[in-house]
Amino acid sequence: MRLSFRYISDKAFTGLTAVSVVLLSLVLIVVLAPMIWRGSSAVVFKATVEFRKMQMDLFNRGEPSELQAEIARTESFRKEVYETLDKFKKGIDTESLSDQARRIHRQFGSELRLRNITGDEYTQLRSLTRELRDRLLTAFESRDIAEIRENIEYVSGYKNDPRLTDTSASALFELGTNYLESAQSIDLKQFEQYSESIEEIEQSIRDLFGPRPGEPTPAGVRLRYGATRWDQAAKCLDRLFWAQKWVETEPAKPLIKIKLSRAHQFAGTELEKLFEYMEQNVQKLLNPRLTFYWQYFIDDSFNSHYFGGVGPEILGTVLITLLGMLFVVPLGLISAAYLVECASDNPAVRIIRMCINTLAGVPSIVFGLFGLTFFILYLFPLLGAESKGCILAASLTLAVLTLPVMIRASEEAIRAVPQTYKEASLSLGASGFRTFVTVTLPAALPGILTGVILSLSRIAGETAPILFTGAVALGPVPKSVFDPTRTLSYGSYDMAVGDRISMMVPHNQYGMVVTLVILILCLNTLAIVLRTRVFKKLKGQ
Amino acid sequence: MQNNKSGVLESVSRRRKNKGKLNLIMDRQKQSKSESLNNKDTAECACSIVEAEDFSFYYGSTMGVKNITMEVFPCSVTAIIGPSGCGKSTFLRAINRINDLIPNTRIEGTLLVNGHDIYAKKTNLVNLRQQVGMVFQKPNPFPKSIFDNIAYGPRLQGTTKGSKLQQIVEESLKAAALWEEVKDDLRKSALALSGGQQQRLCIARALATRPSVLLMDEPCSALDPIATGKIEDLIEQLKSDYTIVIVTHNMQQAARVSERTAFFCLGELIEYDFTPKIFRNPGKKQTEDYITGRFG
């Protein structure tokens, strides 16, 4: 009975531990997998022709002739889209139609003056075209088909007037008949919606294809290209095909967003064909191709991370981390050696120990402010350096931040070295210092490397301490340690809190975070491999 | 009398000051060595190499050993026996001041090695410890190669030339009867050796600095009988060149290897005489009780 109980409890314990381990790894997968999945989309994705165009323009990558051919191919398909759109727009854009009518009227006046027609005849003709113009304007503004028809027909009545044929005024008749034609095909009650919708459609198409050929190049890099990625394109297409509308289902309830098909909205009009055409030819219009964009890790970014990669961020992170380690490792080792080997147990040393332990728990933002006030505002001016955030100040601040971790780990490691090693060395006539350097330190190396790993991860991932001391969201690649730099950690933070950039390029935000994770993983793996080697050597394997 | 709180690093600064002293000791060492070599046959030399006079050692307020007065003679094996906690190791470790590692210790009386008071303020610990080698209870080779382990001491003394080091390593290993077993792979980690080999390596390491005195703190307690036998044979060979002080729990061992035996009890030296006399005809009741197993 007792034995069986023991057996069961033993098994239960084993099972429980196994379950907890599995749970832990599951949680890790649940947390990390989506992040890595999204982050990897920054590197592996379906790139459209716009992406290749951008790569060619910004980084001079790709085969120019091939790209030209590809662009020409897609342009030929896009032409149809633009034409359909323009044709429809002409019909419903009453404002520009009115402007046109006014212009024709003015032009006719100057034409008359050129032909030396003056006096009564001039006044007569002018008042006639003015009337025709006003009729057209009334027609354009009207939402009643009967009124429109009446006005247009009135205007068309003068079509064969000999005084107007072969003059610039004859354009008025064309304007009228064209308008009547399109007005008959559309539902005039939805006129306002049409013009609103057409604006959205135009914007979506601009987002999708970039600026129209022939248009001047926009100043912002972001506006020069259409959707470079298939997921972006899908979003644009969604906006293009579906109109969003907020409707009230019940009074005093939040509005609900519904999607309305634009094809349905424009049913029966010229534009209906556009949607069908785009839906069928979307592959040909954008030419998406699966791309492995490894240059993501070396490229500079454009237009606040809209295009490009995280090269400068990686460089900055590595620089700050390595420089920080350069400060923290020797300092930490010396402090730990002092605490273990030299310091006796007196109140001063106890206070130092307490301070180190307390420092390990101080919030990192406090260290950031310390770095700002001490290094940048006090020390740098004192030494004659420029008082601004820079890599040096950032790594010094991070070194101060991780010093307690390093000291604690090294202290434990040095303390754990068997006393017999020290005794053996001392009994051979080695001095205390020599013993420490040649025997204690090598034997403590695995533990010290653990401290290095911990500090390394902390330094590479911290954001708050470098917030004021050397990190910038955007800026040039640093030329020396006295320049501020971009870093992965601060970049992720900035994208998360900054403008709506993270909404526009979520792949870039996740990509940056995943890059940081991978970078730290790589640095750690390096240190762990080193530690294993040292450990094996110490064990004599 | 000296209170050693952090004597370890102090020796570094002392080293320079005591340059003259260093030479003096070195000379003395050579002298005693040549003396011992000359008097190979006579195991008993008139002058003692280690001399304790009313020597007491305290760990804080706890007494380690009290009023020890004894002499150790060169080129002989002196065994120290006694029950646990009687101060055998404390006394042994006091001879090369390795006890300084323990904080809050103090001594009374004098302890002379080669005629110098080693607890005097001017003593150069580095020199002392090169003169008085030590082998510990548990084999404690450094986590380095066999070669580096043995070359550690000579390198400290300033020997850096490869051929010279090679020679010293070979001699030391031969002296410690380990050469035949490891000569093929001196670059192997010392930790890959067996326990007995490791202990002989530690002896070789101690010999490499050419000490005049070799302290052994229960060198066989962690070894099996075969390895113990080898170490004992080794002690037998070494005693012609070195003065050996060995602490042991094993009375048979003391009887086998030593010329003289000291019996310690409760921090005091009870009896110190030639080994045969101690084991056959002890002068004190306590000694007799201990060696016949009626102790306590």
Interface residues (C-beta under 8 A of the other chain):
Chain A: E341 C342 S344 D345 P418 Q419 T420 Y421 K422 E423 A424 S425 L426 S427 L428 G429 A430 S431 G432 F433 R434 T435 T438 V439 P442 A443 K537 L538 K539 G540 Q541
Chain B: K5 S6 V8 L9 E10 S11 V12 R15 N96 I98 L101 P103 L125 V126 N127 L128 R129 Q130 G133 M134 F136 K138 N140 P141 F142 P143 K144 Y152 G153 L156 Q157 K188 S189 A190 L191 A192 C202 R205 A206 T209
